[in-house]
Structure formats: structure tokens, C-alpha cells
Amino acid sequence: MSAKWEKEEGTNNGKLTFDIQPEKIKEGLDTAFNRVKKSLNVPGFRKGKVPRQIFNKMYGEESLYQDALNAILPEEYSKAVQESDIKPVDQPEINVESMEKDSAWVLSAKVTVEPEVELGQYKDLEVTPHPTRVLKADVEKALEDKRQQQAELVLKEDEPAADGDTVVIDYEGSVDGVPFDGGKADNQSLELGSGQFIPGFEDQLVGHKSGDDVTVKVTFPKDYQATDLAGKEAVFATKIHEVKEKELPELDDEFAKDVDEDVDTLEELKAKIKEDLKSKKVSEAKSAIEDEAIGYAVDNAKIGEIPDAMIEEDVHRQMDQFMSSMQQQGITADMYYQLTGSSEDDLHKRFEAGAEKRVKTNLVLEAIVKAEDVKASDEEVAKEIKELADQYGLDEKAVRSALSDDMLQHDIAIRKVVDEIADSAKQTRKPDDKKDAEKDEK
């Protein structure tokens, strides 16, 4: 095979010309004939038994050309792409240049390829500091959160509800005196100050006791999901049945053992909380440094115009991953759109917003992999397969059959590059640098 790539100047489009050799054409013709003869009825021969010579005399070998080309084109096109060292991003537009008998066939393909990437600085980048020190106040807050989680609700017999108390209520809402769908409930528990209800609703129950009837007047937000209620004033006839306050446990060794069976004292619990917070801060700092450093690496690179096909491919991949995660929770696509009052177009627009940035990031990372000649070893691939098998409870053979070595090697190489960019970054960038200030304004 010989392949020739001619790129149109200033675009991501070009013409790929390649030939298919006679021996490969013969394979295609044999395949096409074996398919066609099964349905042929030729006098003097049983169905499917007509000899090739008779077929060629009756119909002409040229009648098999299109089927033969369809059979061999995918493999031959892939070879031409590989030989030309290009990366198509969309289906090619194939044209036949010549299909002469006993000669190589010549074809051309109009192809859109990935844009060129000229790397800038991607190592030793300056990023903003991300401290991982755990303060005493952090531990105290985490401890108080656990205390709140262990709180018991105790009835307030004849005392008014305060912010933070939980009330049990009946309510029925109306707009202009007419009740609306979804505006009624009985024995609803509501923590005052939690922000669960429409803004202003919970505030108007503060100061009232169990047994009180309260008329709550609110205005639905203009962006309320039920468009027929958005921006309208509503009145809720509300009955308070119970008022409960939180009774917090004492911060002592017994509390510590109730919260965590692996500790015996409050001091041990504090030490464990501090250790957990430290791990979390280190992980968050690593992610933040990665994101910031990679962002600068992308900004420093020169990237050609992104083809629409790459944007669409990214958006649909994100949508598929999102819907897959929904299905794992038992939510179908139709259910999701119904519950959120959105549509497939809305989801498309949601992921379209960040598609160009994601595509550019992937292009830069892959360019760095190529520039640094980063590769994954057989041991690293085997380790990756084992970790995936353990994570999803699958047999390693099942993982290996589902994922090609090329896919695994690619993902490992990308991670290596990400680690290299992040590890070389210097936490010396001032938060008030001009670039950061511009980001804050956006």
C-alpha cells in the first residue's frame, strides 16, 4: 500500500489518497462472490453452487466491485491512516479514483483530523499555595458536626419554636385563593433554618408553639422549577403539631466510643479526626494543584481550531457517562428528564459548556505523552487490570477482554503525565496575580 496525506492549509481537513493492491482486491471479490452466490438461481445449477467462471460470464466480475470494496475498505482505510500518521476525528468521505481490472484500486478520503498542538511550558509551573495544615478549629468543627449528628429530638411542651428546632406541620398552599398541585402535606417534619422550603417559609414559623395555626405568606422564586408558580405570591395555611429541639450529647469518652468503635477516648477520636482531615486536605490539594497546573499548561500551548466533531464526541461521551451513573441508581433517562423538568437538549447544552476546554486538555496531555515518549510497562498494565477487577468485583480475564492493552496503556501514560506536571509545579504563585484577578471577575 502507498498512502499520501495532503492537508489543506489553515484547516483541519485534508485529502488522504491510498491504493488497494490486487491480492487484497481478490480477497474482497472472493468474499463478495461467496455472499452473492447464496441467493443466485442459475438454470442448470443448484442454488448457491454456480461456478465463479459462469457468474463472471453472465454478470461480469465488475458487478462484485462495490461489495468487494465494502468488505475490504475498513481495514485498508485504517492501514492508510496508520501509514500517514494522522488522527481522524470523524467519518471520512470516500471517493473512488479508479477501479481498473487487474490493477490496484485508487481511493481518496476527505478527512478531518485533530488540530496541531505546539506545546509551551508545562513543567515547573507556578501555582497558588494549597496548605494542608489541619488547624485546631478544623478538628473542633468536625467534632461538633459529629455531635450534631448524634443529637436527639426532644419535645418542647409549651415553648416557641426557635431556629434549629424541628417542627411537625400540616400545610396547604394556594395562589389567589386556589390550591395548587404539590402544595399540600400532612405531618411534615421540617428543621427551621435548613432552607428546605421556599425562602421565608421557615422564618415565619419561628416563635410559634405546638397547636398554633400560622398563615405563611411567601413569593416563589422567579426561577422556580414549576413555571406556573414561578414569581407568584402564595399563602400556606399551616398547623404546627409538634416542636422539637435538639438535645446534644456530652463530649466525653462515651460519646467518642458511640461515634467510632475503634477509639476508647475523646482524645483518640480527636486524633483520628485530625488524621482524616489531613488525608482529605492532602488529596484536595493534590487535585487542586493538578487542575491549576494542567490549566496553565493548556493556556501555554498553541492549539489549532477544534473541529465540531471533537466537541460533539466529547459532549456525547459525557452524556453517556452521566446517564450510566443515573442508571446505576435505578434512574432511567426518561425518569431523569421528568424529575428535573429538563430534556436531552438541556443536558447536551450543560456538557457543551465545558467541552472545548476538556478537548484542549486531552490534546495537550496526549501531545506531552508523545513529546516525552511516555509508555506504560506490562507490569503497570497488569496492575491496572487487577485494581479494576478488585474495584468492580470482576475476574481479571473479564477486564482484559473488555479493555484493550492500547486503551489501558493510553490511560496510564496520561496519568503519568498529569503526575509529572503536578509534581513539578511550584506553589509560589500569589493569589492576587493578574491572571487570578481576571478569573475572579468572570
C-alpha positions as a Markdown table, in Angstrom:
| # | Residue | x | y | z |
|---|---|---|---|---|
| 1 | Met | 0.0 | 0.0 | 0.0 |
| 2 | Ser | 1.0 | 3.6 | -0.6 |
| 3 | Ala | -0.7 | 6.4 | 1.2 |
| 4 | Lys | -0.4 | 10.2 | 0.7 |
| 5 | Trp | -1.8 | 12.8 | 3.0 |
| 6 | Glu | -2.4 | 16.4 | 1.8 |
| 7 | Lys | -3.6 | 18.8 | 4.4 |
| 8 | Glu | -5.5 | 22.0 | 3.4 |
| 9 | Glu | -3.6 | 25.0 | 4.7 |
| 10 | Gly | -5.1 | 26.7 | 7.7 |
| 11 | Thr | -7.7 | 23.9 | 8.3 |
| 12 | Asn | -8.0 | 20.5 | 10.0 |
| 13 | Asn | -9.2 | 19.0 | 6.7 |
| 14 | Gly | -7.3 | 17.2 | 4.1 |
| 15 | Lys | -7.2 | 14.5 | 1.4 |
| 16 | Leu | -5.9 | 11.0 | 2.0 |
| 17 | Thr | -5.1 | 9.1 | -1.2 |
| 18 | Phe | -4.3 | 5.4 | -0.9 |
| 19 | Asp | -4.4 | 2.3 | -3.1 |
| 20 | Ile | -5.6 | -1.3 | -2.6 |
| 21 | Gln | -3.3 | -3.9 | -4.0 |
| 22 | Pro | -4.6 | -6.7 | -6.4 |
| 23 | Glu | -4.1 | -9.5 | -3.8 |
| 24 | Lys | -6.3 | -7.7 | -1.3 |
| 25 | Ile | -8.9 | -6.9 | -4.1 |
| 26 | Lys | -9.0 | -10.6 | -4.8 |
| 27 | Glu | -9.9 | -11.4 | -1.2 |
| 28 | Gly | -12.7 | -8.8 | -1.4 |
| 29 | Leu | -14.0 | -10.3 | -4.6 |
| 30 | Asp | -14.0 | -13.8 | -3.2 |
| 31 | Thr | -15.9 | -12.6 | -0.1 |
| 32 | Ala | -18.4 | -10.7 | -2.2 |
| 33 | Phe | -18.9 | -13.7 | -4.6 |
| 34 | Asn | -19.4 | -16.1 | -1.7 |
| 35 | Arg | -22.1 | -13.8 | -0.3 |
| 36 | Val | -23.9 | -13.2 | -3.6 |
| 37 | Lys | -23.9 | -16.8 | -4.9 |
| 38 | Lys | -26.0 | -18.0 | -1.9 |
| 39 | Ser | -29.1 | -16.2 | -3.3 |
| 40 | Leu | -28.5 | -16.8 | -7.0 |
| 41 | Asn | -30.8 | -19.0 | -9.1 |
| 42 | Val | -28.9 | -20.0 | -12.3 |
| 43 | Pro | -30.5 | -22.7 | -14.6 |
| 44 | Gly | -28.6 | -25.9 | -14.5 |
| 45 | Phe | -27.1 | -25.3 | -11.1 |
| 46 | Arg | -28.3 | -25.8 | -7.6 |
| 47 | Lys | -28.9 | -22.6 | -5.6 |
| 48 | Gly | -25.6 | -21.4 | -4.2 |
| 49 | Lys | -23.5 | -23.7 | -6.4 |
| 50 | Val | -22.9 | -21.6 | -9.6 |
| 51 | Pro | -19.2 | -21.6 | -10.5 |
| 52 | Arg | -17.3 | -18.4 | -10.5 |
| 53 | Gln | -16.5 | -18.5 | -14.2 |
| 54 | Ile | -20.2 | -18.9 | -15.1 |
| 55 | Phe | -21.0 | -16.0 | -12.8 |
| 56 | Asn | -18.4 | -13.7 | -14.4 |
| 57 | Lys | -19.6 | -14.6 | -17.9 |
| 58 | Met | -23.2 | -13.9 | -17.0 |
| 59 | Tyr | -22.9 | -10.9 | -14.8 |
| 60 | Gly | -19.4 | -9.6 | -15.1 |
| 61 | Glu | -16.8 | -9.5 | -12.3 |
| 62 | Glu | -17.4 | -5.8 | -12.1 |
| 63 | Ser | -20.8 | -6.4 | -10.5 |
| 64 | Leu | -18.9 | -7.5 | -7.4 |
| 65 | Tyr | -16.7 | -4.5 | -7.1 |
| 66 | Gln | -18.9 | -2.4 | -4.8 |
| 67 | Asp | -19.5 | -5.3 | -2.4 |
| 68 | Ala | -15.8 | -6.3 | -2.5 |
| 69 | Leu | -14.8 | -2.7 | -1.7 |
| 70 | Asn | -17.3 | -2.6 | 1.2 |
| 71 | Ala | -15.7 | -5.8 | 2.6 |
| 72 | Ile | -12.1 | -4.6 | 2.5 |
| 73 | Leu | -12.3 | -0.8 | 2.8 |
| 74 | Pro | -12.4 | -0.5 | 6.7 |
| 75 | Glu | -9.1 | -2.4 | 7.1 |
| 76 | Glu | -7.4 | -0.7 | 4.2 |
| 77 | Tyr | -8.5 | 2.7 | 5.3 |
| 78 | Ser | -7.2 | 2.0 | 8.8 |
| 79 | Lys | -3.8 | 1.0 | 7.3 |
| 80 | Ala | -3.7 | 4.2 | 5.2 |
| 81 | Val | -4.4 | 6.3 | 8.3 |
| 82 | Gln | -1.7 | 4.5 | 10.3 |
| 83 | Glu | 0.8 | 4.8 | 7.5 |
| 84 | Ser | 0.1 | 8.6 | 7.1 |
| 85 | Asp | 0.3 | 9.1 | 10.9 |
| 86 | Ile | -2.9 | 11.1 | 11.1 |
| 87 | Lys | -5.7 | 11.1 | 13.7 |
| 88 | Pro | -9.1 | 11.4 | 12.1 |
| 89 | Val | -11.9 | 12.7 | 14.3 |
| 90 | Asp | -14.9 | 12.0 | 12.1 |
| 91 | Gln | -16.2 | 9.5 | 9.5 |
| 92 | Pro | -14.3 | 10.0 | 6.1 |
| 93 | Glu | -15.9 | 10.9 | 2.8 |
| 94 | Ile | -14.7 | 8.2 | 0.5 |
| 95 | Asn | -14.3 | 8.7 | -3.2 |
| 96 | Val | -13.2 | 6.1 | -5.8 |
| 97 | Glu | -10.4 | 7.5 | -8.1 |
| 98 | Ser | -10.0 | 4.3 | -10.2 |
| 99 | Met | -11.1 | 0.7 | -10.1 |
| 100 | Glu | -9.3 | -0.9 | -13.1 |
| 101 | Lys | -9.4 | -4.6 | -13.7 |
| 102 | Asp | -6.1 | -6.4 | -12.7 |
| 103 | Ser | -4.7 | -3.1 | -11.3 |
| 104 | Ala | -4.6 | -1.6 | -7.8 |
| 105 | Trp | -7.7 | 0.4 | -6.9 |
| 106 | Val | -7.1 | 4.0 | -6.0 |
| 107 | Leu | -9.3 | 5.8 | -3.5 |
| 108 | Ser | -9.3 | 9.1 | -1.7 |
| 109 | Ala | -10.8 | 10.2 | 1.5 |
| 110 | Lys | -11.8 | 13.7 | 2.7 |
| 111 | Val | -10.7 | 13.6 | 6.3 |
| 112 | Thr | -11.0 | 15.9 | 9.3 |
| 113 | Val | -8.1 | 15.4 | 11.7 |
| 114 | Glu | -7.1 | 16.6 | 15.2 |
| 115 | Pro | -5.7 | 20.1 | 15.3 |
| 116 | Glu | -1.9 | 20.5 | 15.7 |
| 117 | Val | -0.6 | 21.3 | 19.2 |
| 118 | Glu | 2.5 | 23.4 | 19.8 |
| 119 | Leu | 3.5 | 22.8 | 23.5 |
| 120 | Gly | 4.5 | 25.7 | 25.7 |
| 121 | Gln | 5.9 | 25.4 | 29.3 |
| 122 | Tyr | 4.3 | 22.5 | 31.1 |
| 123 | Lys | 6.9 | 21.8 | 33.8 |
| 124 | Asp | 7.9 | 23.9 | 36.8 |
| 125 | Leu | 4.7 | 25.9 | 36.6 |
| 126 | Glu | 3.8 | 28.3 | 39.3 |
| 127 | Val | 0.5 | 27.6 | 41.1 |
| 128 | Thr | -1.2 | 29.1 | 44.1 |
| 129 | Pro | -0.3 | 27.6 | 47.5 |
| 130 | His | -2.6 | 24.9 | 48.8 |
| 131 | Pro | -1.8 | 24.4 | 52.5 |
| 132 | Thr | -2.6 | 21.1 | 54.1 |
| 133 | Arg | -2.1 | 22.0 | 57.8 |
| 134 | Val | -5.1 | 21.0 | 60.0 |
| 135 | Leu | -6.0 | 23.7 | 62.5 |
| 136 | Lys | -7.5 | 23.1 | 65.9 |
| 137 | Ala | -10.6 | 24.9 | 64.8 |
| 138 | Asp | -11.0 | 22.4 | 61.9 |
| 139 | Val | -11.0 | 19.5 | 64.4 |
| 140 | Glu | -13.4 | 21.3 | 66.7 |
| 141 | Lys | -15.8 | 21.9 | 63.8 |
| 142 | Ala | -15.7 | 18.3 | 62.7 |
| 143 | Leu | -16.3 | 17.1 | 66.2 |
| 144 | Glu | -19.2 | 19.5 | 66.6 |
| 145 | Asp | -20.7 | 18.1 | 63.3 |
| 146 | Lys | -20.5 | 14.6 | 64.7 |
| 147 | Arg | -22.1 | 15.8 | 67.9 |
| 148 | Gln | -25.0 | 17.4 | 65.9 |
| 149 | Gln | -25.4 | 14.1 | 64.0 |
| 150 | Gln | -25.8 | 12.3 | 67.4 |
| 151 | Ala | -28.4 | 14.7 | 68.7 |
| 152 | Glu | -31.8 | 13.5 | 69.8 |
| 153 | Leu | -35.0 | 15.4 | 69.2 |
| 154 | Val | -36.9 | 16.2 | 72.4 |
| 155 | Leu | -40.4 | 17.7 | 72.5 |
| 156 | Lys | -40.8 | 21.3 | 73.7 |
| 157 | Glu | -44.1 | 21.2 | 75.6 |
| 158 | Asp | -45.1 | 24.9 | 75.8 |
| 159 | Glu | -42.2 | 26.8 | 74.3 |
| 160 | Pro | -42.0 | 28.6 | 71.0 |
| 161 | Ala | -40.0 | 27.2 | 68.1 |
| 162 | Ala | -36.5 | 28.6 | 67.6 |
| 163 | Asp | -34.1 | 28.5 | 64.7 |
| 164 | Gly | -32.6 | 24.9 | 64.5 |
| 165 | Asp | -35.7 | 23.3 | 66.1 |
| 166 | Thr | -37.8 | 20.7 | 64.1 |
| 167 | Val | -41.5 | 21.2 | 63.7 |
| 168 | Val | -44.1 | 18.7 | 62.5 |
| 169 | Ile | -46.7 | 20.5 | 60.4 |
| 170 | Asp | -49.7 | 20.2 | 58.1 |
| 171 | Tyr | -49.9 | 22.8 | 55.3 |
| 172 | Glu | -51.9 | 23.6 | 52.3 |
| 173 | Gly | -50.8 | 26.3 | 49.8 |
| 174 | Ser | -52.9 | 28.4 | 47.5 |
| 175 | Val | -52.3 | 31.2 | 44.9 |
| 176 | Asp | -55.1 | 33.8 | 44.7 |
| 177 | Gly | -57.2 | 31.5 | 46.9 |
| 178 | Val | -56.8 | 28.5 | 44.6 |
| 179 | Pro | -54.9 | 25.4 | 45.9 |
| 180 | Phe | -52.1 | 24.2 | 43.6 |
| 181 | Asp | -50.7 | 20.7 | 42.9 |
| 182 | Gly | -48.0 | 19.6 | 45.3 |
| 183 | Gly | -48.8 | 22.4 | 47.8 |
| 184 | Lys | -50.3 | 20.1 | 50.5 |
| 185 | Ala | -48.8 | 17.8 | 53.1 |
| 186 | Asp | -49.6 | 16.3 | 56.5 |
| 187 | Asn | -47.2 | 15.5 | 59.4 |
| 188 | Gln | -44.3 | 17.0 | 57.5 |
| 189 | Ser | -41.1 | 17.3 | 59.6 |
| 190 | Leu | -39.1 | 20.5 | 58.9 |
| 191 | Glu | -35.9 | 21.8 | 60.5 |
| 192 | Leu | -36.2 | 25.5 | 60.8 |
| 193 | Gly | -33.3 | 27.3 | 59.2 |
| 194 | Ser | -32.4 | 24.3 | 57.0 |
| 195 | Gly | -33.5 | 26.0 | 53.8 |
| 196 | Gln | -35.6 | 23.0 | 52.7 |
| 197 | Phe | -38.7 | 25.1 | 51.9 |
| 198 | Ile | -39.3 | 28.3 | 49.9 |
| 199 | Pro | -37.3 | 31.3 | 51.2 |
| 200 | Gly | -39.2 | 33.0 | 54.0 |
| 201 | Phe | -41.4 | 30.0 | 54.9 |
| 202 | Glu | -39.4 | 28.6 | 57.8 |
| 203 | Asp | -38.7 | 32.1 | 59.3 |
| 204 | Gln | -42.4 | 32.7 | 59.8 |
| 205 | Leu | -42.8 | 29.6 | 62.0 |
| 206 | Val | -40.1 | 30.7 | 64.4 |
| 207 | Gly | -41.7 | 32.0 | 67.7 |
| 208 | His | -44.9 | 29.8 | 67.3 |
| 209 | Lys | -45.8 | 26.9 | 69.6 |
| 210 | Ser | -47.3 | 23.5 | 69.0 |
| 211 | Gly | -51.1 | 23.8 | 68.3 |
| 212 | Asp | -50.7 | 27.2 | 66.6 |
| 213 | Asp | -52.3 | 27.9 | 63.2 |
| 214 | Val | -50.0 | 30.1 | 61.2 |
| 215 | Thr | -50.7 | 31.8 | 57.9 |
| 216 | Val | -47.4 | 31.8 | 56.0 |
| 217 | Lys | -47.0 | 34.2 | 53.0 |
| 218 | Val | -44.2 | 33.7 | 50.6 |
| 219 | Thr | -43.2 | 34.5 | 47.0 |
| 220 | Phe | -42.0 | 31.7 | 44.8 |
| 221 | Pro | -38.6 | 32.4 | 43.2 |
| 222 | Lys | -38.6 | 33.6 | 39.6 |
| 223 | Asp | -36.5 | 30.6 | 38.6 |
| 224 | Tyr | -38.8 | 28.1 | 40.5 |
| 225 | Gln | -38.9 | 24.7 | 38.7 |
| 226 | Ala | -42.7 | 24.7 | 38.5 |
| 227 | Thr | -43.0 | 27.5 | 35.9 |
| 228 | Asp | -46.8 | 28.1 | 36.6 |
| 229 | Leu | -45.8 | 29.1 | 40.2 |
| 230 | Ala | -42.6 | 31.0 | 39.5 |
| 231 | Gly | -42.6 | 34.6 | 40.8 |
| 232 | Lys | -46.1 | 34.3 | 42.3 |
| 233 | Glu | -47.3 | 35.1 | 45.8 |
| 234 | Ala | -48.7 | 32.2 | 47.8 |
| 235 | Val | -50.4 | 31.6 | 51.1 |
| 236 | Phe | -49.8 | 28.5 | 53.2 |
| 237 | Ala | -52.4 | 27.6 | 55.9 |
| 238 | Thr | -50.1 | 25.8 | 58.4 |
| 239 | Lys | -50.8 | 23.8 | 61.5 |
| 240 | Ile | -48.0 | 23.1 | 64.0 |
| 241 | His | -48.4 | 19.8 | 65.7 |
| 242 | Glu | -45.1 | 19.4 | 67.5 |
| 243 | Val | -42.0 | 21.4 | 68.2 |
| 244 | Lys | -38.8 | 19.5 | 69.0 |
| 245 | Glu | -35.4 | 20.8 | 70.0 |
| 246 | Lys | -32.0 | 19.1 | 69.7 |
| 247 | Glu | -30.5 | 17.5 | 72.8 |
| 248 | Leu | -26.8 | 17.3 | 72.2 |
| 249 | Pro | -24.7 | 14.6 | 73.9 |
| 250 | Glu | -21.8 | 15.5 | 76.2 |
| 251 | Leu | -18.4 | 15.5 | 74.6 |
| 252 | Asp | -16.8 | 12.7 | 76.6 |
| 253 | Asp | -15.2 | 9.3 | 76.2 |
| 254 | Glu | -18.7 | 7.6 | 76.0 |
| 255 | Phe | -19.6 | 9.9 | 73.1 |
| 256 | Ala | -16.3 | 9.1 | 71.3 |
| 257 | Lys | -17.0 | 5.3 | 71.6 |
| 258 | Asp | -20.5 | 5.8 | 70.3 |
| 259 | Val | -19.2 | 7.7 | 67.3 |
| 260 | Asp | -16.3 | 5.4 | 66.4 |
| 261 | Glu | -15.9 | 1.9 | 67.7 |
| 262 | Asp | -12.2 | 1.9 | 67.0 |
| 263 | Val | -11.5 | 4.5 | 69.7 |
| 264 | Asp | -11.8 | 4.5 | 73.5 |
| 265 | Thr | -11.4 | 8.1 | 74.5 |
| 266 | Leu | -12.3 | 11.6 | 73.3 |
| 267 | Glu | -8.7 | 12.4 | 72.7 |
| 268 | Glu | -8.2 | 9.4 | 70.5 |
| 269 | Leu | -11.3 | 10.5 | 68.5 |
| 270 | Lys | -9.8 | 13.9 | 68.0 |
| 271 | Ala | -6.5 | 12.4 | 66.9 |
| 272 | Lys | -8.3 | 10.3 | 64.4 |
| 273 | Ile | -10.4 | 13.2 | 63.1 |
| 274 | Lys | -7.2 | 15.2 | 62.6 |
| 275 | Glu | -5.6 | 12.4 | 60.7 |
| 276 | Asp | -8.7 | 12.0 | 58.4 |
| 277 | Leu | -8.8 | 15.8 | 57.8 |
| 278 | Lys | -5.1 | 15.7 | 57.0 |
| 279 | Ser | -5.6 | 13.0 | 54.4 |
| 280 | Lys | -8.6 | 14.8 | 52.9 |
| 281 | Lys | -6.7 | 18.1 | 52.7 |
| 282 | Val | -3.7 | 16.4 | 51.1 |
| 283 | Ser | -6.0 | 14.8 | 48.5 |
| 284 | Glu | -7.8 | 18.0 | 47.8 |
| 285 | Ala | -4.6 | 20.0 | 47.5 |
| 286 | Lys | -3.2 | 17.4 | 45.0 |
| 287 | Ser | -6.3 | 17.7 | 42.9 |
| 288 | Ala | -6.3 | 21.5 | 43.0 |
| 289 | Ile | -2.6 | 21.6 | 42.0 |
| 290 | Glu | -3.2 | 19.2 | 39.2 |
| 291 | Asp | -6.2 | 21.2 | 37.8 |
| 292 | Glu | -4.4 | 24.5 | 38.1 |
| 293 | Ala | -1.1 | 23.3 | 36.6 |
| 294 | Ile | -2.8 | 21.5 | 33.8 |
| 295 | Gly | -4.8 | 24.6 | 33.1 |
| 296 | Tyr | -1.7 | 26.7 | 32.8 |
| 297 | Ala | -0.1 | 24.0 | 30.5 |
| 298 | Val | -3.1 | 24.2 | 28.2 |
| 299 | Asp | -3.0 | 28.0 | 28.3 |
| 300 | Asn | 0.7 | 28.0 | 27.4 |
| 301 | Ala | 0.1 | 25.7 | 24.3 |
| 302 | Lys | -0.9 | 26.8 | 20.9 |
| 303 | Ile | -3.8 | 24.7 | 19.6 |
| 304 | Gly | -5.5 | 24.9 | 16.2 |
| 305 | Glu | -9.2 | 25.3 | 15.8 |
| 306 | Ile | -11.1 | 22.5 | 17.4 |
| 307 | Pro | -13.3 | 20.6 | 14.9 |
| 308 | Asp | -17.0 | 20.4 | 15.7 |
| 309 | Ala | -16.9 | 16.6 | 15.5 |
| 310 | Met | -14.5 | 16.6 | 18.5 |
| 311 | Ile | -16.8 | 18.8 | 20.5 |
| 312 | Glu | -19.8 | 16.6 | 19.7 |
| 313 | Glu | -17.9 | 13.4 | 20.5 |
| 314 | Asp | -16.9 | 14.8 | 23.9 |
| 315 | Val | -20.4 | 16.0 | 24.8 |
| 316 | His | -22.0 | 12.7 | 23.9 |
| 317 | Arg | -19.3 | 10.8 | 25.9 |
| 318 | Gln | -20.1 | 12.9 | 28.9 |
| 319 | Met | -23.8 | 12.4 | 28.5 |
| 320 | Asp | -23.4 | 8.7 | 28.2 |
| 321 | Gln | -21.3 | 8.5 | 31.3 |
| 322 | Phe | -23.8 | 10.7 | 33.2 |
| 323 | Met | -26.8 | 8.6 | 32.2 |
| 324 | Ser | -24.8 | 5.4 | 33.0 |
| 325 | Ser | -24.3 | 6.7 | 36.6 |
| 326 | Met | -28.0 | 7.5 | 36.8 |
| 327 | Gln | -29.0 | 4.0 | 35.7 |
| 328 | Gln | -26.7 | 2.6 | 38.4 |
| 329 | Gln | -29.0 | 4.4 | 40.8 |
| 330 | Gly | -32.1 | 3.0 | 39.2 |
| 331 | Ile | -33.0 | 6.2 | 37.3 |
| 332 | Thr | -33.7 | 5.9 | 33.5 |
| 333 | Ala | -33.1 | 8.7 | 31.1 |
| 334 | Asp | -36.9 | 9.3 | 30.8 |
| 335 | Met | -37.2 | 9.4 | 34.6 |
| 336 | Tyr | -34.3 | 11.8 | 35.0 |
| 337 | Tyr | -35.8 | 14.3 | 32.4 |
| 338 | Gln | -39.2 | 14.0 | 34.1 |
| 339 | Leu | -37.8 | 14.5 | 37.6 |
| 340 | Thr | -35.7 | 17.5 | 36.6 |
| 341 | Gly | -38.1 | 19.0 | 34.1 |
| 342 | Ser | -35.3 | 19.0 | 31.5 |
| 343 | Ser | -34.6 | 17.5 | 28.2 |
| 344 | Glu | -31.9 | 15.8 | 26.2 |
| 345 | Asp | -31.1 | 19.1 | 24.6 |
| 346 | Asp | -30.7 | 20.7 | 28.1 |
| 347 | Leu | -28.3 | 18.0 | 29.1 |
| 348 | His | -26.4 | 18.5 | 25.8 |
| 349 | Lys | -26.1 | 22.2 | 26.5 |
| 350 | Arg | -24.9 | 21.5 | 30.0 |
| 351 | Phe | -22.0 | 19.4 | 28.9 |
| 352 | Glu | -21.3 | 21.5 | 25.8 |
| 353 | Ala | -20.3 | 24.4 | 28.1 |
| 354 | Gly | -17.0 | 22.8 | 29.1 |
| 355 | Ala | -16.4 | 20.6 | 26.0 |
| 356 | Glu | -13.8 | 22.8 | 24.3 |
| 357 | Lys | -11.7 | 23.0 | 27.5 |
| 358 | Arg | -11.9 | 19.2 | 28.0 |
| 359 | Val | -10.9 | 18.6 | 24.4 |
| 360 | Lys | -8.0 | 21.0 | 24.5 |
| 361 | Thr | -6.8 | 19.5 | 27.8 |
| 362 | Asn | -6.8 | 16.0 | 26.3 |
| 363 | Leu | -5.0 | 17.2 | 23.2 |
| 364 | Val | -2.2 | 18.8 | 25.3 |
| 365 | Leu | -1.8 | 15.8 | 27.6 |
| 366 | Glu | -1.5 | 13.5 | 24.6 |
| 367 | Ala | 1.0 | 15.8 | 23.0 |
| 368 | Ile | 3.1 | 15.7 | 26.1 |
| 369 | Val | 2.9 | 11.9 | 26.2 |
| 370 | Lys | 4.2 | 11.9 | 22.6 |
| 371 | Ala | 6.9 | 14.5 | 23.3 |
| 372 | Glu | 8.1 | 12.8 | 26.5 |
| 373 | Asp | 7.7 | 9.3 | 24.9 |
| 374 | Val | 5.8 | 8.2 | 28.0 |
| 375 | Lys | 4.9 | 4.5 | 27.9 |
| 376 | Ala | 3.2 | 2.0 | 30.3 |
| 377 | Ser | 5.1 | -1.2 | 31.1 |
| 378 | Asp | 3.5 | -4.7 | 31.1 |
| 379 | Glu | 3.7 | -4.7 | 34.9 |
| 380 | Glu | 1.8 | -1.4 | 35.1 |
| 381 | Val | -0.9 | -2.7 | 32.7 |
| 382 | Ala | -1.2 | -5.9 | 34.8 |
| 383 | Lys | -1.5 | -3.8 | 38.0 |
| 384 | Glu | -4.2 | -1.7 | 36.4 |
| 385 | Ile | -6.2 | -4.7 | 35.4 |
| 386 | Lys | -6.0 | -6.2 | 38.9 |
| 387 | Glu | -7.1 | -2.9 | 40.5 |
| 388 | Leu | -10.1 | -2.6 | 38.1 |
| 389 | Ala | -11.1 | -6.2 | 38.8 |
| 390 | Asp | -10.9 | -5.6 | 42.5 |
| 391 | Gln | -12.8 | -2.3 | 42.3 |
| 392 | Tyr | -15.7 | -3.8 | 40.3 |
| 393 | Gly | -15.7 | -7.3 | 41.7 |
| 394 | Leu | -14.8 | -8.9 | 38.3 |
| 395 | Asp | -12.5 | -11.6 | 37.1 |
| 396 | Glu | -9.2 | -10.2 | 35.7 |
| 397 | Lys | -9.8 | -12.1 | 32.4 |
| 398 | Ala | -13.2 | -10.3 | 32.0 |
| 399 | Val | -11.5 | -6.9 | 32.5 |
| 400 | Arg | -8.7 | -7.8 | 30.0 |
| 401 | Ser | -11.3 | -8.8 | 27.4 |
| 402 | Ala | -13.3 | -5.6 | 27.9 |
| 403 | Leu | -10.4 | -3.2 | 27.7 |
| 404 | Ser | -7.6 | -3.4 | 25.1 |
| 405 | Asp | -4.0 | -3.0 | 26.1 |
| 406 | Asp | -3.8 | 0.1 | 24.0 |
| 407 | Met | -6.6 | 1.7 | 26.0 |
| 408 | Leu | -5.0 | 0.8 | 29.3 |
| 409 | Gln | -1.6 | 1.9 | 28.2 |
| 410 | His | -3.0 | 5.2 | 27.0 |
| 411 | Asp | -4.8 | 5.9 | 30.3 |
| 412 | Ile | -1.7 | 5.0 | 32.3 |
| 413 | Ala | 0.5 | 7.2 | 30.2 |
| 414 | Ile | -1.9 | 10.2 | 30.6 |
| 415 | Arg | -1.9 | 9.7 | 34.4 |
| 416 | Lys | 1.9 | 9.7 | 34.4 |
| 417 | Val | 2.0 | 13.0 | 32.6 |
| 418 | Val | -0.6 | 14.5 | 34.9 |
| 419 | Asp | 1.5 | 13.4 | 37.9 |
| 420 | Glu | 4.7 | 14.8 | 36.3 |
| 421 | Ile | 3.1 | 18.2 | 35.6 |
| 422 | Ala | 1.6 | 18.4 | 39.2 |
| 423 | Asp | 4.8 | 17.1 | 41.0 |
| 424 | Ser | 7.0 | 19.7 | 39.2 |
| 425 | Ala | 4.6 | 22.6 | 40.0 |
| 426 | Lys | 5.8 | 25.2 | 42.4 |
| 427 | Gln | 3.4 | 26.6 | 45.0 |
| 428 | Thr | 4.7 | 30.2 | 44.7 |
| 429 | Arg | 2.0 | 32.0 | 42.7 |
| 430 | Lys | 0.4 | 34.9 | 44.5 |
| 431 | Pro | -3.4 | 34.7 | 44.7 |
| 432 | Asp | -3.6 | 38.4 | 43.5 |
| 433 | Asp | -1.7 | 37.8 | 40.3 |
| 434 | Lys | -3.3 | 39.5 | 37.3 |
| 435 | Lys | -4.5 | 36.2 | 35.8 |
| 436 | Asp | -6.2 | 35.1 | 39.0 |
| 437 | Ala | -7.8 | 38.5 | 39.3 |
| 438 | Glu | -9.2 | 38.2 | 35.8 |
| 439 | Lys | -10.6 | 34.7 | 36.7 |
| 440 | Asp | -12.3 | 36.2 | 39.8 |
| 441 | Glu | -14.0 | 38.8 | 37.6 |
| 442 | Lys | -15.5 | 36.2 | 35.3 |
